[in-house]
Amino acid sequence: MKEQLLELLEKKEFLHIRELLLEMNDVNIAEVLEELDTNNQLVIFRILPKDTAVLVFSYLSTDTQEKIIQAITDKEVKTLIDELYFDDMIDLLEEMPANIVKKILRNVSEEERPLVNQFLRYPENSAGSLMTIEYVDLKRDITVKDALLKIKRTGLEKETIYTCYVIDQNRKLEGIVSLRELVVSNDELLISDIMTTDVVYVNTHDDQEEIANLFKKYGFLALPVVDTEKRLVGIITFDDIINVIEEESTEDIYKMAAIVPSEESYIDSGVLHLAKNRITWLLFLMVSATFTGYIIRNYEATLSSEVILASFIPMLMDTAGNAGSQASTLIIRGLSLGEVKIKDFFKIIFKEFRVSLIVGVILSSINLIRIMIIDKTSFSIALTVALSLYITIIFAKIFGGMLPIIASKLKLDPAIMASPLITTIVDAISLLVYFQLASLILGI
């Protein structure tokens, strides 16, 4: 497609390009635009019909949006801003540098400017920063017929019409009614007769992660946002929350890998930026790992007496770290999905303890036999390694299940208690257990 478009652009067959693009989905057009240079992006963007251009623009990356706004005239910016959904415009303003924001705000209508300023003042990652004001509101005392007429008259300007919101004269949220309910109901019924009053809603300052959990729990297409006096101020739609879910998942993955989260993609990130995001945690974990060095130095006499003990250290540390990581990953995932609560702390510890007993018996038994048959060591050394493995697996599973819950209780992100940190802690414990047992069993 890229080569075909470039060929048509060279021949200046703009009508053919327009026909070709209009056969495509808006998302696919945006993907094609991303592959072109800025000049060709601008040419094609101007070829598209206004409505299509606005939709395509909303799917472009922030960098491409910035380049297009820089290149187009104030008149074109105004047309674009007038047609964008309000929440998309707010998202654009939040992502753009100051000079682009200034150009956009210069072309926002006088009526919308106070609203824009209000939205920009909401805390980052809050419901207020995510919501849109393009929704259908109804009064409880109008008929179904009048409600449907209003939807037909204003629906094209709204982000969604599948759920309508019932408000009183002070804009307080009283209930909701679905488009399906309106379509199948008698025309003469009042909205108050068919609306649902048990409404799930969020406050403007609620965190986006909590909102994402509500969407996942109830399967909503949209969620109303109210202020402290329960006045309806906007709605959050499913397409906006998908982006939040992706952002939160990406952030957790970064933290679980001991990397500072970044909004830039890997390909677009510079080498120095990537190094900066990684060095902090690596430095912390490196310093933490020096404790294992101190432990080994304190037991030099034990190691010098039975040198073969050193060969089992990597296996003990790796197995213990993996066991702890398994437990922590499950608990972190459970916390993010709302399946695990802080109140389940003791239930989790007891469950992981029972799991560790089973896993520990199997792994330590296999190791006992393996060490005696393959490594041909004495029973006392094999027993030392097997018992050390058994005890460290118990510790690792309990710590892996416990630390994410503690982090959540302390209002920290549980993801920080993932593989790297758990492994560092469990490594130190496994060495202490190993050398203490070696001293007791081998008498050294």
C-alpha positions as CSV (number, residue, x, y, z in Angstrom):
1,M,0.0,0.0,0.0
2,K,2.8,2.4,0.9
3,E,4.5,1.9,-2.5
4,Q,1.2,2.3,-4.4
5,L,0.4,5.6,-2.6
6,L,3.9,6.9,-3.3
7,E,3.5,6.1,-6.9
8,L,0.1,7.8,-7.1
9,L,1.5,10.8,-5.3
10,E,4.3,11.1,-7.7
11,K,1.8,11.1,-10.6
12,K,-0.4,13.6,-8.7
13,E,-3.4,11.3,-9.0
14,F,-5.1,12.7,-5.9
15,L,-8.6,11.6,-6.9
16,H,-7.5,8.0,-7.2
17,I,-5.7,8.3,-3.8
18,R,-8.9,9.6,-2.2
19,E,-11.0,6.8,-3.6
20,L,-8.4,4.2,-2.6
21,L,-8.2,5.5,1.0
22,L,-12.0,5.8,1.4
23,E,-12.3,2.0,0.8
24,M,-10.1,1.5,3.9
25,N,-10.8,1.5,7.6
26,D,-9.8,4.7,9.5
27,V,-7.4,2.8,11.7
28,N,-5.7,1.3,8.6
29,I,-5.4,4.7,7.0
30,A,-3.6,6.0,10.1
31,E,-1.2,3.0,9.9
32,V,-0.4,3.8,6.3
33,L,0.2,7.5,7.2
34,E,2.6,6.6,9.9
35,E,4.9,4.9,7.3
36,L,5.1,8.1,5.1
37,D,7.3,11.2,5.6
38,T,5.8,14.4,6.9
39,N,5.2,16.0,3.5
40,N,3.3,13.1,2.1
41,Q,1.4,12.7,5.3
42,L,0.2,16.2,5.0
43,V,-0.8,15.8,1.3
44,I,-2.8,12.7,2.0
45,F,-4.3,14.2,5.2
46,R,-5.6,17.2,3.1
47,I,-6.9,14.9,0.4
48,L,-9.2,13.1,2.9
49,P,-12.8,14.3,3.5
50,K,-13.1,16.4,6.7
51,D,-15.0,13.8,8.7
52,T,-12.6,11.0,7.8
53,A,-9.5,13.2,8.4
54,V,-10.6,13.9,11.9
55,L,-11.2,10.2,12.7
56,V,-7.8,9.3,11.2
57,F,-6.1,12.0,13.2
58,S,-7.4,10.6,16.5
59,Y,-5.6,7.3,15.7
60,L,-2.3,8.8,14.8
61,S,0.7,8.7,17.2
62,T,1.4,11.8,19.2
63,D,4.6,12.5,17.2
64,T,2.6,12.4,13.9
65,Q,-0.2,14.6,15.3
66,E,2.4,17.1,16.4
67,K,4.0,17.3,13.0
68,I,0.6,17.7,11.2
69,I,-0.5,20.5,13.6
70,Q,2.8,22.3,13.1
71,A,2.4,22.1,9.3
72,I,-1.2,23.0,8.8
73,T,-2.7,26.5,9.0
74,D,-4.7,28.0,11.9
75,K,-7.9,27.6,9.8
76,E,-7.2,23.9,9.4
77,V,-6.4,23.5,13.1
78,K,-9.7,25.2,14.0
79,T,-11.6,22.8,11.6
80,L,-9.8,19.8,13.1
81,I,-10.4,20.9,16.7
82,D,-14.1,21.7,16.1
83,E,-14.7,18.2,14.8
84,L,-12.7,16.2,17.3
85,Y,-14.5,14.7,20.2
86,F,-13.9,16.8,23.4
87,D,-12.0,14.0,25.2
88,D,-9.8,13.4,22.2
89,M,-9.0,17.2,22.1
90,I,-8.1,17.1,25.9
91,D,-5.9,14.1,25.3
92,L,-4.2,15.9,22.5
93,L,-3.5,19.0,24.6
94,E,-2.1,16.9,27.4
95,E,0.4,15.2,25.1
96,M,1.5,18.2,23.0
97,P,4.4,20.5,23.8
98,A,3.7,24.1,24.9
99,N,4.0,25.7,21.4
100,I,1.5,23.3,19.9
101,V,-0.9,23.7,22.8
102,K,-0.8,27.4,22.3
103,K,-1.6,27.0,18.6
104,I,-4.6,24.7,19.4
105,L,-6.0,26.9,22.2
106,R,-5.8,29.9,19.9
107,N,-8.3,28.1,17.7
108,V,-10.7,26.8,20.4
109,S,-14.0,28.6,20.6
110,E,-14.7,31.1,23.4
111,E,-17.5,28.8,24.7
112,E,-15.2,25.7,24.9
113,R,-12.2,27.5,26.4
114,P,-13.4,27.5,30.0
115,L,-14.2,23.9,29.7
116,V,-10.9,23.0,28.3
117,N,-9.1,24.9,31.1
118,Q,-11.3,23.0,33.7
119,F,-10.4,19.6,32.2
120,L,-6.7,20.4,32.1
121,R,-6.8,21.2,35.8
122,Y,-8.0,17.7,36.8
123,P,-5.2,15.5,38.3
124,E,-3.4,13.4,35.8
125,N,-4.8,9.8,35.5
126,S,-8.0,10.8,37.2
127,A,-11.6,10.3,36.0
128,G,-11.8,14.0,35.2
129,S,-8.9,13.9,32.8
130,L,-10.4,10.9,31.0
131,M,-14.0,11.9,30.6
132,T,-15.9,13.4,27.7
133,I,-18.8,15.9,27.8
134,E,-20.4,14.4,24.7
135,Y,-23.2,12.3,26.1
136,V,-27.0,12.1,25.9
137,D,-28.8,13.5,29.0
138,L,-32.6,13.2,29.5
139,K,-35.1,14.6,32.0
140,R,-37.2,12.1,33.9
141,D,-40.5,13.7,33.0
142,I,-40.2,13.5,29.2
143,T,-41.7,10.7,27.1
144,V,-39.9,7.9,25.3
145,K,-41.0,9.5,22.0
146,D,-39.4,12.9,22.9
147,A,-36.3,11.1,24.1
148,L,-35.8,9.3,20.8
149,L,-36.4,12.5,18.9
150,K,-33.6,14.2,21.0
151,I,-31.3,11.3,20.3
152,K,-32.0,11.5,16.5
153,R,-31.4,15.3,16.6
154,T,-28.1,15.3,18.7
155,G,-26.8,11.7,18.5
156,L,-24.2,12.3,15.8
157,E,-22.5,14.8,18.0
158,K,-22.3,12.4,21.0
159,E,-19.5,9.9,21.7
160,T,-22.1,7.3,22.5
161,I,-25.9,7.0,22.5
162,Y,-26.3,3.4,23.8
163,T,-26.6,4.6,27.4
164,C,-28.5,7.8,28.2
165,Y,-28.2,9.6,31.5
166,V,-31.2,10.9,33.5
167,I,-30.6,14.2,35.4
168,D,-32.7,16.6,37.4
169,Q,-32.9,20.4,37.0
170,N,-29.6,20.8,38.9
171,R,-27.9,18.2,36.7
172,K,-27.8,15.6,39.6
173,L,-27.6,12.1,38.3
174,E,-30.8,10.2,38.9
175,G,-30.6,7.2,36.7
176,I,-29.7,5.7,33.3
177,V,-31.7,4.3,30.4
178,S,-30.4,2.2,27.5
179,L,-31.2,2.9,23.9
180,R,-32.5,-0.7,23.7
181,E,-35.0,0.1,26.4
182,L,-36.1,3.2,24.7
183,V,-36.6,1.5,21.3
184,V,-38.7,-1.3,22.6
185,S,-40.8,0.8,25.1
186,N,-44.2,2.4,24.5
187,D,-43.8,6.0,23.1
188,E,-46.1,7.5,25.7
189,L,-44.2,6.1,28.7
190,L,-42.2,8.5,30.8
191,I,-38.4,8.1,31.2
192,S,-39.0,7.8,35.0
193,D,-41.0,4.6,34.3
194,I,-38.2,2.8,32.5
195,M,-35.0,4.2,33.9
196,T,-32.6,2.3,36.2
197,T,-31.9,4.2,39.5
198,D,-29.1,1.8,40.8
199,V,-26.3,3.5,38.9
200,V,-22.6,2.8,39.2
201,Y,-20.6,6.0,38.9
202,V,-17.2,7.5,39.6
203,N,-16.0,10.8,41.0
204,T,-13.9,13.2,39.0
205,H,-10.8,12.6,41.2
206,D,-11.0,8.8,41.2
207,D,-7.9,7.0,40.0
208,Q,-8.0,5.6,36.4
209,E,-6.9,2.1,37.7
210,E,-9.9,1.9,39.9
211,I,-12.1,3.0,37.0
212,A,-10.6,0.3,34.7
213,N,-11.4,-2.3,37.4
214,L,-15.1,-1.2,37.3
215,F,-15.2,-1.5,33.5
216,K,-13.7,-5.0,33.8
217,K,-16.1,-6.0,36.6
218,Y,-19.3,-4.8,35.1
219,G,-18.6,-4.9,31.4
220,F,-19.7,-1.3,30.8
221,L,-19.6,0.5,27.5
222,A,-19.6,3.9,29.4
223,L,-19.4,5.1,33.0
224,P,-20.9,8.4,34.3
225,V,-18.6,10.8,36.1
226,V,-20.0,13.1,38.9
227,D,-18.6,15.9,41.1
228,T,-18.7,16.0,44.9
229,E,-22.4,17.0,44.8
230,K,-23.3,14.1,42.4
231,R,-23.8,16.4,39.5
232,L,-23.1,14.7,36.1
233,V,-20.1,16.3,34.5
234,G,-19.1,13.7,31.9
235,I,-18.7,10.1,31.0
236,I,-15.8,7.7,30.4
237,T,-16.2,5.4,27.3
238,F,-14.8,2.0,26.8
239,D,-12.4,3.0,24.1
240,D,-10.7,5.5,26.5
241,I,-10.4,2.9,29.2
242,I,-8.8,0.3,26.9
243,N,-5.9,2.7,26.6
244,V,-5.7,3.0,30.4
245,I,-5.7,-0.8,30.8
246,E,-2.9,-1.0,28.3
247,E,-0.9,1.7,30.0
248,E,-1.4,0.1,33.5
249,S,-0.4,-3.3,32.2
250,T,2.7,-1.9,30.5
251,E,3.7,0.0,33.7
252,D,3.4,-3.2,35.7
253,I,5.5,-5.1,33.3
254,Y,8.2,-2.5,33.4
255,K,8.2,-2.5,37.2
256,M,8.2,-6.3,37.4
257,A,11.3,-6.2,35.3
258,A,12.9,-3.5,37.5
259,I,12.6,-0.8,34.8
260,V,11.3,2.8,35.4
261,P,8.1,3.1,33.3
262,S,8.3,5.2,30.2
263,E,5.6,6.6,27.8
264,E,7.9,6.3,24.8
265,S,7.9,3.1,22.7
266,Y,11.1,1.1,22.7
267,I,12.0,1.9,19.1
268,D,11.5,5.7,19.6
269,S,13.4,5.8,22.9
270,G,17.1,6.9,22.8
271,V,19.9,4.8,24.2
272,L,20.5,7.3,27.1
273,H,16.8,7.4,28.0
274,L,16.7,3.5,28.1
275,A,19.8,3.4,30.2
276,K,18.5,6.0,32.6
277,N,15.3,4.1,33.1
278,R,17.2,0.9,33.9
279,I,20.2,2.0,36.0
280,T,18.3,3.1,39.2
281,W,16.9,-0.3,39.9
282,L,20.0,-2.2,38.7
283,L,22.1,-0.1,41.1
284,F,19.7,-0.8,44.0
285,L,19.6,-4.5,43.3
286,M,23.4,-4.7,42.8
287,V,24.0,-3.0,46.2
288,S,21.3,-5.3,47.7
289,A,23.0,-8.4,46.2
290,T,26.3,-7.5,48.1
291,F,24.7,-9.0,51.2
292,T,25.0,-12.5,49.6
293,G,28.7,-11.8,49.2
294,Y,29.0,-10.9,52.9
295,I,27.2,-14.2,53.8
296,I,29.6,-16.3,51.6
297,R,32.7,-14.6,53.1
298,N,31.4,-15.3,56.6
299,Y,31.2,-19.0,55.8
300,E,34.6,-19.3,54.1
301,A,35.7,-21.9,56.6
302,T,32.6,-24.1,55.8
303,L,33.2,-23.8,52.1
304,S,37.0,-24.5,52.4
305,S,36.2,-27.7,54.4
306,E,33.7,-29.0,51.8
307,V,34.5,-27.3,48.5
308,I,31.8,-29.2,46.7
309,L,29.2,-27.2,48.7
310,A,29.9,-24.2,46.5
311,S,28.8,-26.1,43.3
312,F,25.2,-26.3,44.7
313,I,24.8,-22.6,45.5
314,P,23.6,-21.5,42.0
315,M,21.0,-24.2,41.9
316,L,19.7,-23.3,45.4
317,M,19.5,-19.6,44.7
318,D,17.9,-20.0,41.2
319,T,15.3,-22.4,42.4
320,A,14.4,-20.3,45.5
321,G,14.2,-17.2,43.3
322,N,12.0,-18.9,40.7
323,A,9.7,-20.2,43.5
324,G,9.3,-16.7,45.0
325,S,8.8,-15.1,41.6
326,Q,6.0,-17.6,40.7
327,A,4.1,-16.7,43.9
328,S,4.6,-13.0,43.6
329,T,3.5,-13.0,39.9
330,L,0.2,-14.7,40.8
331,I,-0.5,-12.4,43.7
332,I,0.4,-9.2,41.7
333,R,-1.9,-10.4,38.9
334,G,-4.7,-11.2,41.4
335,L,-4.4,-7.7,43.0
336,S,-4.5,-6.0,39.6
337,L,-7.7,-7.9,38.7
338,G,-9.3,-7.4,42.1
339,E,-9.4,-11.2,42.7
340,V,-7.1,-10.8,45.7
341,K,-7.7,-8.3,48.5
342,I,-5.4,-7.1,51.3
343,K,-7.8,-8.8,53.8
344,D,-6.8,-12.1,52.3
345,F,-3.2,-11.8,53.7
346,F,-3.3,-14.7,56.1
347,K,-5.3,-16.9,53.6
348,I,-2.6,-16.3,51.0
349,I,0.3,-17.1,53.4
350,F,-1.4,-20.3,54.5
351,K,-2.1,-21.3,50.9
352,E,1.4,-20.6,49.7
353,F,2.8,-22.5,52.8
354,R,0.8,-25.6,51.8
355,V,1.9,-25.2,48.1
356,S,5.5,-24.9,49.2
357,L,5.3,-28.1,51.3
358,I,4.3,-30.1,48.2
359,V,6.7,-28.4,45.8
360,G,9.5,-28.5,48.4
361,V,9.1,-32.3,49.1
362,I,9.1,-33.2,45.3
363,L,12.1,-31.0,44.4
364,S,14.2,-31.8,47.4
365,S,13.6,-35.5,47.1
366,I,14.6,-35.5,43.4
367,N,17.7,-33.5,44.3
368,L,18.7,-35.9,47.1
369,I,18.6,-38.8,44.7
370,R,20.3,-36.9,41.9
371,I,23.2,-35.7,44.1
372,M,23.9,-39.1,45.5
373,I,23.7,-41.0,42.2
374,I,25.0,-38.5,39.6
375,D,27.3,-36.3,41.8
376,K,28.3,-39.3,43.9
377,T,28.5,-37.3,47.1
378,S,28.0,-38.5,50.7
379,F,24.5,-38.8,52.1
380,S,25.2,-36.0,54.6
381,I,26.1,-33.5,51.8
382,A,23.1,-34.6,49.7
383,L,20.8,-34.3,52.8
384,T,22.2,-30.8,53.5
385,V,21.4,-29.6,50.0
386,A,18.0,-31.2,49.9
387,L,16.9,-29.8,53.3
388,S,18.3,-26.4,52.4
389,L,16.3,-26.5,49.2
390,Y,13.1,-27.6,51.0
391,I,13.3,-24.8,53.6
392,T,14.3,-22.1,51.1
393,I,11.3,-23.0,48.9
394,I,9.0,-22.6,51.9
395,F,10.5,-19.2,52.6
396,A,10.4,-18.1,49.0
397,K,6.8,-19.0,48.4
398,I,5.7,-17.3,51.6
399,F,7.7,-14.1,50.9
400,G,6.5,-14.1,47.3
401,G,2.9,-14.2,48.3
402,M,3.4,-11.8,51.3
403,L,5.4,-8.9,49.9
404,P,3.0,-7.7,47.1
405,I,0.2,-7.6,49.7
406,I,2.4,-5.6,52.1
407,A,3.3,-3.2,49.2
408,S,-0.4,-2.7,48.4
409,K,-1.2,-2.0,52.1
410,L,1.6,0.6,52.1
411,K,0.0,2.2,49.0
412,L,2.9,1.2,46.9
413,D,2.6,-0.5,43.5
414,P,2.7,-4.3,44.2
415,A,4.6,-4.8,40.9
416,I,7.8,-3.5,42.5
417,M,7.8,-6.7,44.6
418,A,8.3,-8.8,41.5
419,S,11.1,-11.1,40.3
420,P,14.3,-8.9,40.8
421,L,13.5,-7.8,44.3
422,I,12.1,-11.1,45.5
423,T,15.1,-13.0,44.0
424,T,17.5,-10.7,45.8
425,I,15.8,-11.2,49.2
426,V,15.4,-15.0,48.7
427,D,19.0,-15.4,47.6
428,A,20.2,-14.1,50.9
429,I,17.8,-16.3,52.9
430,S,18.8,-19.4,50.9
431,L,22.5,-18.9,51.6
432,L,21.9,-18.4,55.3
433,V,19.8,-21.5,55.5
434,Y,22.3,-23.5,53.4
435,F,25.4,-22.6,55.5
436,Q,23.7,-23.0,58.8
437,L,22.5,-26.5,57.9
438,A,25.9,-27.4,56.5
439,S,27.5,-26.4,59.9
440,L,24.9,-28.4,61.8
441,I,24.8,-31.6,59.7
442,L,28.4,-31.7,58.6
443,G,29.8,-30.4,61.9
444,I,32.1,-27.8,60.2
